[in-house]
Amino acid sequence: MTRIDQTFANLRAQKRKAFVTYIMAGDPDYATSLELMQGLPGAGVDVIELGMPFTDPMADGPTIQLAGQRALAAGQTLEKTLQMVTEFRKSDTTTPIVFMGYYNPIYSRGVDRFLSDAKAAGVDGLIVVDLPPEEDEELCIPAQKAGMNFIRLATPTTDDKRLPKVLQNTSGFVYYVSITGITGAAAAQSTDVGPEVARIKAATDLPVIVGFGIRTPETAEAIASVADGAVVGSAIVKLVEQGKPVAEILNFVKGLADGAHRG
């Protein structure tokens, strides 16, 4: 059982919904992003998605794209992102960490080496947005064999014919993208999301977590009420972009977490 599986089992036992956050590793610099990451569990975050900066993030909107550019400009590398997790694990051995990003940096490092290093650092799962289920032998299957969850995205355009393929080797949780488009775009609507989550849950026992378009505690609560939890990324990254102090960002995160946990 991975930390992700354990966390969701604990939340189910407590009848609570999950709150998941995304931050970009190394944005605006290594020290600040590590400080922010270390503060997230205390602000109520159940699972941390850590972005791996990449030069061509095709699924991301301007906010996340710029975060990646800032991180790369500050010298962030995959090596330093792994180092961040190692550092985080010195004081937190329970909060699940999911690497989110694109296949290129992993491929460049070598799949076996990457999985070995990620596992040793304390990474629990992967979301790799540009590897479809047809490429499962490439990374998904090796990751599962290494004891890591491979989390897949489902979207409003994932129809009933496609859904079983998307779910076949997914583990940990399913990440439902609430809107058609890029990160940081339109606001999520629970009335649209509810039926879609129910459709996915009819096809899997995995928790379904909803992300994209959640910026307020009220929306986090509304979305969590129709799913197993909510993800917030762009709204947090925007505060990093604005140069807000870490304490202020964590206070904002706590409000979102409280909303999701009420869901």
Secondary structure, 3 states (H helix, E strand, C coil): CCHHHHHHHHHHHHCCCEEEEEEECCCCCHHHHHHHHHHCHHHCCCEEEEECCCCCCCCCCHHHHHHHHHHHHCCCCHHHHHHHHHHHHCCCCCCCEEEEECHHHHHHHCHHHHHHHHHHHCCCEEEECCCCHHHCCCCHHHHHHCCCEECEEECCCCCCCCHHHHHCCCCCCEEEECCCCCCCCCCCCHHHHHHHHHHHHCCCCCCEEEECCCCCHHHHHHHHHCCCEEEECHHHHHHHHCCCCHHHHHHHHHHHHHHHHHC
